Amino acid sequence: MHLLQLTESLPQHLEQSKSPEIVCAGMLFSEEVTNIEYALKESASLNSIVGGSKISTKLKVIESPF
C-alpha cells in the first residue's frame, strides 16, 4: 500500500475543513503512514486500524476476541 492510496480522501477532508488555503500533512502523519505500511507488510495475519481521538470509546472492540 502506498502513501497515495492512504491519502486518497485527504483533499476531500481538507475542502470541508475551515483551515488555511495552504495545507500539508505533517511529520506525524508521515510517520503514521510509514508504520501502517510496515504493519501491512510485516505483521501477522490480523491487522486492525482504529481511528478516532478517544481510545476509551474503542477499548471494548479492541479487547474483544474475534
C-alpha positions in Angstrom: 0.0 0.0 0.0 1.3 3.4 -0.9 1.0 6.8 0.6 -1.1 7.9 -2.3 -3.7 5.1 -1.6 -3.8 6.0 2.1 -4.3 9.7 1.5 -6.8 9.4 -1.3 -9.6 11.1 0.6 -7.4 13.7 2.3 -8.3 16.5 -0.3 -12.0 16.0 0.3 -11.5 16.4 4.1 -9.4 19.5 3.6 -12.0 21.1 1.3 -14.6 20.6 4.1 -12.4 22.0 6.8 -12.0 25.6 7.7 -8.3 25.5 7.5 -6.0 27.9 5.6 -5.8 27.7 1.9 -2.3 26.2 2.0 -2.2 22.9 3.9 0.1 19.9 4.1 0.4 16.7 6.0 2.9 16.9 8.9 5.7 14.7 10.0 3.5 12.8 12.5 1.1 11.9 9.6 4.1 10.7 7.5 5.4 8.6 10.4 1.9 7.0 10.9 1.7 6.1 7.2 5.2 4.5 7.4 4.1 2.5 10.4 0.9 1.4 8.6 2.8 0.3 5.5 5.2 -1.7 7.7 2.3 -3.4 9.6 0.6 -4.3 6.5 3.7 -5.9 5.0 5.4 -7.5 8.0 2.9 -8.4 10.7 0.8 -11.4 11.4 -2.3 -12.3 9.5 -4.5 -9.9 11.5 -4.3 -6.1 11.2 -6.6 -3.5 12.6 -6.6 0.2 12.0 -8.8 2.0 14.5 -9.3 5.8 14.1 -10.5 8.5 16.4 -9.4 10.6 19.3 -10.7 8.8 22.3 -9.3 5.3 22.8 -11.8 4.8 25.7 -14.7 4.5 23.3 -12.9 1.7 21.3 -11.5 -0.4 24.1 -14.4 -2.9 24.1 -13.9 -3.6 20.4 -10.1 -3.8 20.7 -10.1 -6.1 23.7 -12.9 -8.4 22.4 -12.0 -11.8 20.8 -13.0 -12.2 17.2 
